[in-house]
Amino acid sequence: MFLIFFLLLIPLIFQFVVGNKAIHGYTSLKFWQACIISIIGQILMIISSFFLMLNEISKSGLRDGMPALGVFVIGTLIGILILVVIAIQLYTKLYDT
């Protein structure tokens, strides 16, 4: 169960680390490439976590799909948080003097 929520946080951690390195030029990735990778990664992690939760629900014998919907909603909120992090990093990149 912990793995499902950890999967949702991987793109956010990636954006923090690689986004900062891309802004300061410590990596060969450009900033926009790091942003695209983290957004696509978040979409893939939401899908994989959703199906992992459905698998856990079916193993436990529950017939309610609300935990899977919860994973989708939390993944979407983390995706919005990634967009906020990207906006802050872009702001610091453009207006850093």
HELIX and SHEET records of a PDB file:
HELIX    1   1 PHE A    2  HIS A   24  1                                  23    
HELIX    2   2 PHE A   31  SER A   60  1                                  30    
HELIX    3   3 MET A   66  TYR A   95  1                                  30    
END                                                                             
